[in-house]
Amino acid sequence: MAVSITENAAKQIAKQLQKRGKGIGLKLATKKSGCSGYSYVLDYADTLGEQDIQFENFGVKVIISEEDIQRLDGLQLDYRREGINEAFQFNNPNVKGVCGCGESFAVE
């Protein structure tokens, strides 16, 4: 089981945590949503729960609950700027389909 983040994503997460002034890392989760099944949820992590698994790349921690790891195992989190748009990008090998609007994804 592994989740990784690119150097660009790590820099953005570190910048956001520094601006916030606290936090141990980024909390990555999924929730039932949209027409395909799930959507990603990003939040700050201030503590590590009993069911949480942490991954570290480039000095930044990503925390995922055990219940989400099946849907997120192998995911690479990136951060990209394209023109005036910038956002986190989810490269998830478990995704088997996405909805037309791109808001949700399906897994097996």
N, C-alpha and C positions, 0 to 999 in steps of 0.2 A: 504494500500500500504506500502510495507516495503522491504528493501534490507538490508542484514546484512553481516558483515565480521567477520571472525574468528580472534582469538588472533594472530595467526601466520601471517595472511594477514595484520592485523593492524601493527604489528611490522615491516614487510617489507615495507609497505607504509610509515610509519614514518621514517624509515631508508633512503628511497629514497628521501623523501621530505627534510630531514636534509642534505643529501649529495648535493641536488640541491640548498639548501639555501633559498628557498622561495616556496610559494604555500599554499593554504588553505586546500587542500585535493586531492583526486583522482577523476578524471572525468571518469565515466563509460558510454559508449554509445554503440550503435549497428550501423552497416552499411550494406547495401545490398551487398552481396558477395557470391562467391562460388556457388555450384550447389544446395544447400539446401535453401538459402535465406538470412541469416544474419551471421555476424561475430561480435565478441566483439572488442571494441576499448578502450584502456586504455590510459589516458593522465593525465598530471598535471592540476589542476584547480587553477588559480590565482585569479579569481573573481567568484562571484555568479551571474548568469544571471537571468532575470525576469522569465524565464520559467524553471528554475532549482529547483530541490528538493534535499535537503541534508539529509543524514542519518549519524548517528554517532555511532560508536561502539569502545570501548577500546580507546577513546580519538582521534580517527581518523575519518575524514569526507569523505564520498563518495557522489559525486554530480552526479545527473542524470537529463537529460532534460525530461520535461513532455512528449515529443513525444516518448521517449524510455521506459517509465515506464511500459506500457502494456507488453512489451517483457521481462522486467527485474523484475517485481513484484514478490517477494518471493525468489529472487536469494540470494544465500549465496556465497560470494567470500572467497576462501581459498588460502593458499600458502603452497605448499608442496615441500619437497626435497625427491627425490627417486634416490638413487645412486648418480651419478654426475649431474643429472638433477634437476633443480628447476624451478618452474613456478606457476603462479596463476592458480587456478582451479575454474571453474564456475559451481556451482550446481544450475541449473535453472529448476524449476518445470514446466515452460511454454514450454520447448523444447519438440516437438513431433517427431523429427527425426533429424539425423545428416548425413552429407555426408560421403562417404567412407573414405576420407582423413582426416576427423575430423576438417576441416577448417571452416565449416559453419554449421548452424542449422536452423531448421524450427519451426515455432510456428503456432498455429491455427489462 
